[in-house]
Amino acid sequence: MKVTDPDGGIHFHWKKTPKEGWTLSLEKAPEFQHCFIFSYLYGGRNSKEKRRGAFKSKREGYALFKASHVLDVKFNSSHDDFCFFDARVKASMTRNKMYRTKVSQNKTGEVVAAQCTYKAGGNGYCKHVGALLYAILDFSECGLGQIPPNTSCTERPQQWHKPTQRTSKVPVLFKDILMIKHDYDAD
């Protein structure tokens, strides 16, 4: 069965999404680059027709990723031509709402297709897809061999007894600090 998306791309491989072989191991994951996120969200499969809302999906997806809304990420590379990521992404406004998000990549790492159960994400270009793409980018840039487990702040050891780490060990003189007074009337 062929499913045609609004950009004209035909997503054959969603029917071929493997049922088994999902793992936390990233040993066979292709290298993922930041340009793949923008390339997919902005152009999709049809680069002649640019998609409006790409910057919003990218910006809000990054905010969801930074807020640790991407959970239960799994990876599958059992298909010959594609590899898949599957995750649950928390909604940004509703507390207990989760969206199932899937991303399909070719073996070079480029995003071929994505889908989300969010009502505006049926075409695969929503902020939840953006959040999963940033999680994949984080795994790739950190060189992780394994997807880290979901841990909440209450599952980690307490940290308040540890002193904060300063970025610079050298004290800065007051005269060397640049202070700028903002002029609210200037436009």
N, C-alpha and C positions, 0 to 999 in steps of 0.2 A: 504494500500500500504506500503510495506517495503522499506526502504531506507538504504542501507548498506554503512557505511563509510569506509575509507581506513584501519581503525584498526579492522574491522570486527564487530563493534557494530551495532546493528539494532536500529534505532531511531523510534519506533512506536509512541511515545508521541508527536512528532511535528505535527502529524495530529490531535492530541487531544488538541492542544494549544487553550485555551479559547479565544473567541472573545469578551466576556463581563467579567466584574468583575475586571478590572484593577483599581488599586488604588495607592495612595501614602502612605497608612498606612502599617507599618511594624509589626503590632501586631502579625500576624500569621507567620512571617518569621522565618525559623529555624536558629539556631546559626550557624554562618559561621566562619571557622578557616583558618588560613594562609596555613596550610598543604593541604587543599582542592584545592587551586590554583595550587600548584606544582604537586599534585597527578593527577589532571586532565590534565594539560598541558604536563606533562612528560610521563605519562603512558596511559592516556585516559581510555577507558573502558577495554582494553586488557593489563593487567600489564606485560605480558610476552614480549611484543614487545614495546620497548621504542621509543619515538618519538624524532627525531633530531629537533633542533630549539626551544626546550622548554625554554631554558634559555633566548634566544633572545625574544621570545613572552612575557615572564614574565618581563624581563627588560624593553622592549619598552612599554609594557602595563602599567607598573608602571609609566613610564615617561609621558604617555598620561593622566593617572589618575591625577598625580600631576600638570599637566598643565591645569587642568579643562576641558578636552576634552570630558568628559562623561556628556551627557545632557539628559533631559526628561526621567529619569528612572521611570519605573512603575513596580508594583509588582502584582502578581495574585496567590492566593492560593485556587482557587475554585475547582481544580482537587483533587481527592482523594489521589493519590499517588505522585504527583509532585507539585512543585510550580515553578513559572516562573518569570524571570526578563526580561524586555525589555527596550532598551535604544537606543539613537542615539549617536554615537561616532564620533567626528571630525577627519578628516584625519590629519596625522602629517605634511604633506608637502603642500597640496592644501588648500587654504583658505576656500572655500565655499563647500567643499565636506563632506558629512556626510554618515556614514555607519550604517545601522540598525543591531543591535546586540541583540541576545536573549540567555539567559542561562536558563537551566532547572536543577532543583535540586530535589533530593528526600527529604522526610520529615525530614531526619537527617541532611540535609545541604550539603551533598556531591554533587558535580556537576556530572550530568548524561550525559548531552549533551549541546552543544552550537552551534550557527551558526551566521554567519556574511555575509553581502552583499558584503564585500570586495572580490575581485577576488581570492586572496590567502587565504581567510578565509572561503571558502566553506566547509572545513572539520571541522571548529569550533575551530581551534587552533591558530588563529592569534592574533596580538597585541591588536586589538580592543576588542576581547573577554577578553584578559588579563586585559585591562583597566576597563571593566565592573566588572570583578571579584574583582579587588582591590576596586572599589566603593562599592560593596556589603560587602567586608571585613570591610571597613571604617564604613559603617552603623552599622554593627554588633558590632564592637569594641567600638564604641561611644555609643552604647545602644540607638540608635535613635528609636523613635516610629513612626516617619514620615519621608519620604524622603524629604530632604530640596529642596526648589525651586532653579531654576537656576538664579543666580544673577551675573551680570557683574560688573566690578569695577566702572562703571559709575552709577549703580543703588544703590550702597551703599553710605552712608555719607562719606564726605571727611575726611581724617585722618591725614593730614600733620601738623595740629596744636597740635596734641597730642604727648607728648614726648615718645621716644622709651623706652620700658621696658628692664631694664638690667636683666640678668640672676642671677647676684649676687649683693647684696647690699653692700658687704664688698669690699673695695679697695684691690687690689693685689699689693704687692711690686714688683718693677722691678726685683730684684734679684731672685724672686720666679718664674719668667716666663722662661720656658724652650725654648731656642733658639738653633736650629740646622742648621748648614751650610751644604747645599747640595753639595756633591762632584759629579760633572757631569762625571768625568773620571772613576770613580769606577764602575765596573760591577759585 
